């Protein structure tokens, strides 16, 4: 009879904890879902920026090759006076040089964005740790409920 009273007291204590645990899990479920969506958005943004960076790097290589060709052509000419065509080529070279500087600035901006995304992904790892912790709590909660169910079944059997 004493064991039955102790078991009943334990069951009642667990039964009182169940609503609190369920509320805790419900509150954290919404937060976890939001964090998971944020991680997905960051991953998509990083992928988009990586594609943009690849495209910019390709353009930079093309401009660099064109600039090298123009510089080589200018060095090949030893005439001191510039023809109108040479002035035009010099102007085009200056424009390409400006575009190259703009691309370098864009690359720097992309690199900064990638660093920011990297930091966001580190934060996503912290979210994953929270998911693991909540999962452990859910598992303990489930085990407690199973124990309560088994104990109730034993009590019903012993009362028959």
Steps between C-alpha positions, in 0.01 A plus 500: 500500500788736584664427169168571331478837679858590399436400140178702500683804639769466233239470227319809629827696510577400140144579395537853642825548306356387168311827419805709587724288281250510217479880523880526499523276196222690318670835567835372376349327199398834346840654574677200349289511187581869454871435553494219246331730246765766570777247442343399169476866391864561591611190310306613193649848525850359530449281194369798303798712604744224409351486150524878475862488614581238237345719232689809616830308513443382144442859384807617688715238325364606164568866569845423629587311181371785285697749704819295462447485124449875479807572709709266285374673185593841641848384597548357152455843350802720533362807335486798729198662345161349540272458205126549549466122504760470776320768701179300463679183612645687797152625589358147473783370719419763762132399492594134540730589784212683671275199447770277644517719812122487529511122475765486771278713722209267426719201587593660831132562572416138416782377722357704789154360434640146497668563835168623637327187368772289656427660836129437452574134426698479823190630675302230321726242666391641836139450388583141415636455854169635632315251278710220648426617853126521436512159334660359815230661712232353275660157533504527881141619496403206280681257730323647803163463331581139410599431859176658623303291253676180608456581869131573451461170317673318788279676752189405309617141490580494869159652584314225315 
